[in-house]
Amino acid sequence: MKINIQDTFNKELPADPITENYVRQVENACFSFVTPVKTANPEILHVSPEMLENLGLSLEDAQSEEFKNIFTGNEVLPNTQPYAMCYGGHQFGNWAGQLGDGRAVNLTEIVHNNQRWAIQLKGAGKTPYSRTADGLAVLRSSIREYLCSEAMFYLGVPTTRALSLALSGDEVLRDMLYNGHPAYEKGAIVSRIAPSFLRFGNYQILAARKDVQTLKTLTDYTIKHFYPELGEPSKESYLQFFRKVAENSLKMIIHWQRIGFVHGVMNTDNMSILGLTIDYGPYGWLEGYDYGWTPNTTDSQHKRYRYGNQPNIVLWNLYQLANALFLLINEAEGLEKILADFGTNFEIQYLNMMRSKIGLFTQNENDQKLIQELENNLHLTETDMTIFYRNLSQFQKEKPEEGLKIITVAFYNSIEEFPKISEAWNNWFNQYSLRLQLETITNTERAEKMNSVNPKYVLRNYMAQLAIDAADKGNYSLIDELFNLLKNPYSEQENMTKWFAKRPEWARNKVGCSMLSCSS
């Protein structure tokens, strides 16, 4: 198995001088050297062919004993030094101090086809940042992460990727709902891949400790490898670095809102410096369209990370990163301008994104009102977001009276007894029809464009749970079925239409299908 190893993070940045692996505060360092824990009986369950290719590996490589051992932490690649990152973060709005890679070990970086990839194992054992935890992961959460990171990529959302899903052969004790009833579950390991796993929290922890020298070293490293167009380190390049991070984060959040994705735990340590979706824990897709929905049990009271609040949280998180970078810039004006621009740019990009979802490709002064009324209607009764937007492409602008019939299948309950809901929808379709008359494209052309931004298939929580339940019994075929389904989320896939369906009633309140914990 030959790969082009070119480590930078653990060669160019300051390391923790202590090499023993015990929980501690790590200062004046960006990482600690850590060896993954060996597992009892590892077994590779699934591998992403595309990610193999991206790393310069073959299917034959993936079937080797060497691959299995390396990507389950049982063997260290020659000439590499695995490590865990040091970072802090705001969790649910409160500064949590040092956090770090508590159950992730970075194996190495490789370069293939001029693209740099960092390889990380999640669930590879304790690190100095594990606090009171064991550093392990269970099959349940690992399936969710493996499937979702690849599904998000094919949806066109900036994301970390996944190479492999494996069983460790060990049993792991987890209290899934934090209710005092822990149980043993199958241990698992996901191999996560990204150009970098740097988070806002990597910079925050250094700023919080007033370690300006290491903060500068880390920021210079980041610009050099990931934003090289910004040039040599200077006050101006640090400011432009922050602007780039804000722009990439905005692009990411627009995509989340477009597809109805709710991250569930948008702490600053879960915010990628590259604007990638990172750390798939208690995520979910909107089923009933609801600005107030969060999939995270830990967030059920205050709903800080609810769907409708995600753009505000990205901005709040950017404020925290700005506070950290201020130590390098020492001027607030430029940072404040970038933060103000974020709000303005969000409004513009959100409106354009929503236009594309409903098939508007020109601009009209009344579009914002039309979209606001649509979103109001979507809240009138529980309405499946994915099915609604996908079916809307079937609307014929000459037949507004048929609009309601097209979308009825997206309602979770009959609206026959609620004439005001029907009236609201009929009024909206009449306005929508008039607006579409101003577009020059045909109904067929519009449908094709709408279907390229409104997915037919997303990884609903009940689908992931079905794969988890089957895997717990040793049947991994559903993992493969969903993996392949979600590689083409915008295609009709006529033999897969069973997955184009509302959440089943049995899943409404089922653990893993409605609400999830941070260990999910």
C-alpha positions in Angstrom: 0.0 0.0 0.0 1.8 3.1 -1.3 0.7 6.6 -0.3 2.5 9.9 -0.7 3.0 11.0 3.0 3.7 14.7 3.4 3.1 15.6 7.1 3.1 19.3 7.9 0.9 19.9 11.0 3.1 17.8 13.3 6.3 19.0 11.8 5.7 22.7 11.4 3.8 23.4 14.6 4.8 23.2 18.3 4.2 19.8 19.9 3.4 19.0 23.5 6.7 18.1 25.0 5.1 15.4 27.3 4.8 12.2 25.3 2.9 10.1 28.0 -0.8 9.7 27.2 -2.7 10.9 30.2 -5.4 13.6 30.6 -3.9 17.0 31.3 -3.9 20.7 30.3 -1.6 21.1 27.3 -0.1 24.6 26.9 2.2 26.3 24.3 1.4 23.5 21.8 -1.0 22.7 19.0 -1.0 19.0 19.5 0.1 16.0 21.5 1.7 12.8 20.0 -0.7 9.8 20.6 -0.7 6.2 19.4 -4.1 4.8 18.6 -5.3 2.0 20.9 -5.1 -1.6 19.5 -8.4 -3.3 19.1 -9.5 -6.9 19.8 -10.9 -8.1 16.5 -11.1 -5.4 13.8 -13.2 -5.8 10.7 -13.7 -3.3 7.9 -17.4 -3.0 7.1 -17.5 -0.5 4.3 -15.1 1.6 2.2 -15.8 4.6 0.0 -14.4 3.8 -3.5 -14.2 7.5 -4.4 -12.2 8.4 -1.3 -9.9 5.5 -1.9 -9.2 7.0 -5.3 -8.7 10.4 -3.9 -6.0 9.1 -1.6 -4.3 7.1 -4.4 -5.4 3.7 -3.1 -7.1 0.8 -4.9 -9.9 -1.6 -4.0 -7.2 -4.2 -3.8 -5.4 -2.1 -1.1 -8.7 -1.8 0.8 -8.9 -5.6 1.1 -5.4 -6.0 2.5 -4.5 -6.8 6.1 -2.3 -3.7 6.1 -5.3 -1.4 5.3 -7.4 -3.0 7.9 -4.8 -2.6 10.6 -3.9 1.0 9.7 -7.5 2.2 9.5 -8.5 0.6 12.7 -5.5 1.9 14.6 -3.7 -1.4 15.0 -0.7 -0.4 13.0 1.0 2.9 12.5 2.1 3.9 9.0 6.0 3.9 8.7 7.6 7.3 9.1 4.5 8.9 10.6 3.7 10.2 14.1 0.0 10.2 15.0 -1.3 13.0 17.2 -4.3 14.6 18.8 -5.1 18.3 18.3 -5.4 20.8 21.2 -8.3 23.2 20.9 -10.9 24.9 23.1 -14.4 26.2 22.4 -17.7 27.7 23.4 -20.2 24.9 24.1 -23.8 26.1 24.0 -22.6 29.7 24.3 -20.3 29.1 27.3 -16.5 29.0 27.2 -15.5 25.4 28.0 -11.7 25.9 28.1 -9.5 23.2 26.7 -11.4 20.5 24.7 -9.2 18.9 22.0 -9.4 15.6 20.1 -10.8 13.5 22.8 -11.6 10.5 20.7 -9.9 11.3 17.4 -6.3 10.5 16.4 -4.8 12.1 13.3 -2.7 9.5 11.5 -0.9 11.5 8.8 -1.3 13.8 5.8 -0.9 12.7 2.2 -0.9 14.5 -1.1 -2.4 13.0 -4.2 -3.1 14.8 -7.5 -2.0 18.0 -5.8 -4.7 17.7 -3.1 -3.7 17.5 0.5 -5.7 15.1 2.8 -5.4 14.7 6.5 -6.4 11.2 7.8 -8.1 10.9 11.1 -9.5 7.9 13.1 -12.5 8.6 15.3 -12.9 6.2 18.1 -9.2 5.3 18.3 -8.8 5.6 22.1 -7.9 8.0 24.9 -5.8 11.1 24.3 -4.6 13.9 26.7 -7.9 15.6 25.7 -10.3 12.8 26.6 -11.2 14.4 29.9 -13.4 11.7 31.7 -14.2 9.8 28.5 -12.8 6.6 27.0 -11.9 8.0 23.6 -13.9 5.2 21.9 -16.9 5.3 19.5 -19.8 3.0 19.0 -21.2 1.4 15.8 -24.4 3.5 16.1 -22.7 6.9 15.9 -20.1 5.7 13.5 -22.7 4.5 10.9 -24.3 7.9 11.2 -21.1 9.8 10.6 -19.9 7.5 7.8 -23.1 7.7 5.8 -23.8 11.4 6.4 -20.4 12.9 5.5 -20.5 11.1 2.2 -24.2 11.9 1.6 -23.5 15.6 2.3 -20.7 15.6 -0.3 -23.0 14.3 -3.0 -25.6 16.9 -2.0 -23.0 19.5 -2.9 -22.4 20.6 0.7 -18.9 21.5 1.9 -18.0 18.6 4.3 -15.3 16.4 5.7 -15.3 13.0 4.1 -15.2 9.4 5.3 -13.0 6.6 3.9 -13.9 3.6 6.0 -16.2 2.2 8.6 -14.9 -0.6 10.8 -15.8 -2.7 13.9 -13.2 -2.7 16.6 -14.3 -6.0 18.0 -14.5 -4.4 21.5 -17.6 -3.6 23.6 -18.1 0.0 24.6 -20.2 1.2 27.5 -22.5 4.1 26.7 -25.4 5.9 28.4 -27.1 6.8 25.1 -29.8 9.1 26.6 -27.8 10.3 29.7 -30.5 8.8 31.9 -28.4 6.6 34.1 -28.9 3.4 32.2 -25.6 2.6 30.4 -25.3 -0.5 28.2 -22.6 -2.1 26.2 -22.6 -1.5 22.5 -20.4 -2.6 19.5 -17.3 -0.5 19.3 -16.4 1.1 15.9 -14.0 3.3 14.1 -14.5 5.8 11.3 -11.7 7.0 9.1 -12.4 10.7 8.5 -10.7 12.6 5.7 -10.4 16.4 5.1 -7.8 18.8 3.8 -7.6 19.9 7.5 -9.5 19.4 10.7 -8.6 22.8 12.1 -11.5 24.4 14.0 -12.2 27.9 15.4 -11.3 26.4 18.8 -7.7 25.7 17.8 -7.2 29.5 17.7 -9.5 30.3 20.6 -7.6 28.2 23.1 -4.3 30.0 22.3 -5.9 33.4 22.5 -7.6 32.6 25.8 -4.2 31.7 27.2 -2.7 34.8 25.7 -0.2 32.6 23.9 0.2 35.1 21.0 3.3 33.5 19.6 1.7 30.1 19.1 -1.4 31.7 17.8 0.7 33.6 15.2 2.5 30.4 14.3 -0.8 28.5 13.8 -2.4 31.3 11.8 0.7 31.6 9.6 0.7 27.9 9.0 -3.0 27.9 8.1 -2.6 30.7 5.6 0.5 29.1 4.1 -1.2 25.7 3.4 -4.9 26.6 3.0 -5.1 30.2 2.0 -1.8 30.7 0.2 -3.3 33.4 -2.1 -3.3 35.8 0.8 0.5 36.0 0.7 3.0 36.6 3.5 1.9 37.1 7.1 0.8 40.6 7.9 -2.1 42.5 9.6 -3.8 42.7 6.3 -3.4 39.0 5.4 -4.8 38.0 8.9 -7.8 40.2 8.1 -8.3 38.7 4.7 -7.9 35.3 6.3 -10.8 36.0 8.6 -12.9 37.3 5.6 -12.2 34.0 3.7 -13.3 32.0 6.8 -16.5 34.1 7.0 -17.2 33.6 3.3 -16.7 29.9 3.4 -18.8 29.5 6.6 -21.6 31.5 4.9 -21.4 29.3 1.8 -21.7 26.2 4.1 -24.7 27.5 6.1 -26.6 28.5 2.9 -26.3 24.9 1.8 -27.5 23.6 5.2 -30.6 25.7 5.0 -31.2 24.7 1.3 -31.4 21.0 2.1 -32.9 21.3 5.5 -29.9 20.0 7.4 -29.6 20.7 11.2 -26.2 20.1 12.7 -27.4 20.0 16.3 -24.3 21.0 18.1 -22.7 24.1 16.5 -20.2 24.8 19.2 -17.1 26.7 18.1 -15.0 23.6 18.4 -17.3 22.1 15.7 -16.7 24.9 13.2 -14.1 24.2 10.5 -11.6 26.9 9.6 -12.2 25.8 5.9 -16.0 26.1 6.1 -16.6 22.4 6.0 -19.4 20.6 7.8 -17.5 18.8 10.6 -18.4 16.4 13.5 -21.6 14.6 12.7 -23.2 14.0 16.1 -26.9 14.7 16.8 -27.7 15.9 13.3 -31.0 15.6 11.4 -32.9 16.7 8.4 -36.1 18.7 8.7 -39.0 16.4 8.2 -41.8 18.6 9.4 -40.7 22.1 8.2 -40.1 23.9 11.5 -37.7 26.8 12.2 -37.7 25.7 15.8 -36.6 22.1 15.4 -33.3 20.7 16.9 -32.4 17.0 16.9 -30.2 17.4 20.0 -31.6 16.2 23.4 -29.1 18.4 25.2 -30.5 21.4 23.4 -34.2 20.6 23.8 -34.8 23.3 26.4 -33.2 26.4 24.8 -33.0 25.2 21.2 -29.9 27.3 20.6 -29.0 25.2 17.6 -32.5 25.0 16.0 -32.8 25.1 12.2 -33.9 28.7 12.0 -31.1 29.9 14.2 -28.2 28.3 12.4 -27.2 31.4 10.4 -27.2 33.5 13.6 -25.0 30.9 15.4 -22.5 30.9 12.5 -22.2 34.7 12.9 -21.9 34.3 16.7 -19.1 31.8 16.3 -17.4 34.1 13.9 -17.4 36.8 16.5 -15.5 34.4 18.8 -12.9 33.7 16.2 -12.6 37.4 15.5 -11.9 37.9 19.2 -9.1 35.4 19.0 -7.6 36.9 15.8 -7.8 40.4 17.3 -4.6 39.6 19.3 -2.8 39.4 15.9 -4.5 42.4 14.3 -5.0 44.8 17.2 -7.7 46.7 15.4 -11.4 46.1 15.6 -12.7 48.1 12.6 -11.7 45.6 9.9 -13.1 42.6 11.8 -16.3 44.4 12.6 -16.8 45.3 8.9 -16.4 41.6 7.9 -18.9 40.6 10.5 -21.4 43.2 9.4 -20.9 42.1 5.8 -21.8 38.5 6.8 -25.3 39.6 7.7 -25.9 41.5 4.5 -24.4 38.8 2.3 -26.5 36.1 4.1 -29.7 38.0 3.2 -28.7 38.2 -0.5 -27.5 34.7 -0.8 -30.4 33.2 1.1 -32.9 35.0 -1.2 -31.1 33.8 -4.3 -30.9 30.2 -2.9 -34.7 30.3 -2.2 -35.4 31.6 -5.6 -33.5 28.6 -7.1 -35.5 26.2 -4.9 -38.9 27.5 -6.3 -37.7 27.9 -9.9 -37.1 31.7 -10.1 -34.1 32.6 -12.3 -34.8 36.3 -12.7 -35.2 38.9 -9.9 -38.4 40.7 -8.9 -39.0 43.1 -6.1 -41.8 41.0 -4.7 -39.8 37.7 -4.5 -38.9 38.2 -0.8 -42.6 38.6 0.1 -43.6 35.5 -2.0 -40.9 33.4 -0.3 -41.8 34.7 3.2 -45.5 33.7 2.6 -44.3 30.3 1.4 -42.3 29.7 4.6 -45.3 30.9 6.6 -47.5 28.3 4.8 -45.0 25.6 5.4 -45.5 26.1 9.2 -49.3 25.9 9.0 -49.3 22.1 9.2 -46.5 19.5 9.6 -45.1 19.5 6.0 -42.2 17.4 4.8 -39.6 19.7 3.5 -37.8 17.4 1.1 -41.0 16.0 -0.5 -42.6 19.5 -0.7 -39.8 21.1 -2.7 -39.2 18.1 -4.9 -42.9 17.9 -5.8 -43.1 21.6 -6.4 -41.1 21.1 -9.6 -44.2 19.4 -11.0 -46.2 22.6 -10.8 -47.6 23.9 -14.1 -47.7 27.7 -14.1 -50.8 27.6 -16.3 -52.7 25.5 -13.7 -52.5 27.2 -10.2 -55.7 25.4 -9.1 -53.7 22.1 -9.2 -50.9 23.3 -6.9 -52.4 22.0 -3.7 -52.9 18.6 -5.1 -49.3 18.3 -6.1 -48.0 19.0 -2.5 -50.7 17.3 -0.4 -48.5 14.1 -0.2 -46.0 16.2 1.8 -48.5 16.9 4.6 -48.3 14.6 7.7 -52.0 15.1 8.4 -55.0 15.8 6.3 -56.0 19.4 6.0 -59.5 18.8 4.8 -61.0 20.0 8.0 -58.9 23.2 7.9 -60.2 25.3 5.1 -58.1 28.3 6.1 -54.9 26.2 5.4 -56.2 25.2 1.9 -57.1 28.8 1.2 -53.7 30.1 2.2 -52.1 27.5 -0.1 -54.4 28.3 -3.0 -53.7 32.0 -2.6 -50.0 31.4 -2.6 -50.2 29.2 -5.8 -52.1 31.9 -7.6 -49.3 34.4 -6.7 -46.6 31.8 -7.6 -48.3 31.2 -11.0 -48.3 34.9 -11.8 -44.7 35.2 -10.8 -43.7 32.2 -13.0 -45.3 33.9 -16.0 -42.4 36.4 -15.8 -39.9 33.6 -16.4 -39.0 32.8 -19.9 -38.1 29.1 -19.4 -40.6 26.2 -19.9 -42.2 24.2 -17.1 -39.9 21.3 -18.1 -36.8 23.4 -18.0 -37.8 24.8 -14.7 -38.5 21.4 -13.2 -35.0 20.2 -14.3 -33.3 23.2 -12.6 -35.4 22.9 -9.5 -34.6 19.2 -9.2 -30.9 19.9 -9.3 -31.1 21.9 -6.0 -34.0 20.1 -4.3 -32.8 16.6 -3.4 -35.1 13.6 -3.7 -33.2 11.6 -1.2 -31.6 12.7 2.1 -30.4 10.7 5.1 -33.4 10.9 7.3 -32.8 9.7 10.8 -35.2 6.8 10.6 -33.2 5.5 7.5 -29.9 5.7 9.4 -31.6 4.0 12.4 -32.8 1.1 10.2 -29.2 0.6 9.0 -28.0 0.7 12.6 -30.6 -1.8 13.8 -29.7 -4.2 11.0 -25.9 -3.7 11.7 -26.4 -4.5 15.3 -27.7 -7.9 14.2 -24.7 -8.4 11.8 -26.5 -7.3 8.6 -24.6 -4.6 6.9 -26.4 -4.6 3.5 -28.5 -1.6 4.3 -25.4 0.5 5.0 -24.3 -0.3 1.4 -27.8 0.4 0.0 -28.1 3.8 1.6 -24.5 4.7 0.7 -25.2 4.1 -3.0 -28.7 5.7 -2.9 -27.2 8.9 -1.4 -24.5 9.1 -4.0 -27.2 10.3 -6.4 -29.6 12.3 -4.2 -31.0 14.5 -7.1 -31.7 11.5 -9.4 -35.1 9.8 -9.6 -33.7 6.3 -9.0 -37.0 4.6 -9.7 -36.1 1.4 -8.0 -35.4 3.3 -4.7 -38.6 5.4 -4.4 -39.4 3.6 -1.1 -36.9 6.1 0.4 -38.8 9.0 -1.0 -41.3 9.0 1.8 -42.3 10.9 4.9 -41.0 9.7 8.2 -43.0 6.7 9.3 -45.2 7.2 12.4 -43.3 4.6 14.3 -40.2 6.8 14.0 -41.9 10.0 15.4 -40.6 9.5 18.9 -38.3 6.6 18.6 -34.8 7.0 20.1 -32.4 7.7 17.2 -35.1 8.8 14.9 -36.4 12.0 16.5 -34.0 13.2 19.2 -30.4 12.2 19.7 -27.7 12.9 22.3 -24.3 14.3 21.7 -22.9 10.8 21.8 -25.1 9.7 18.9 
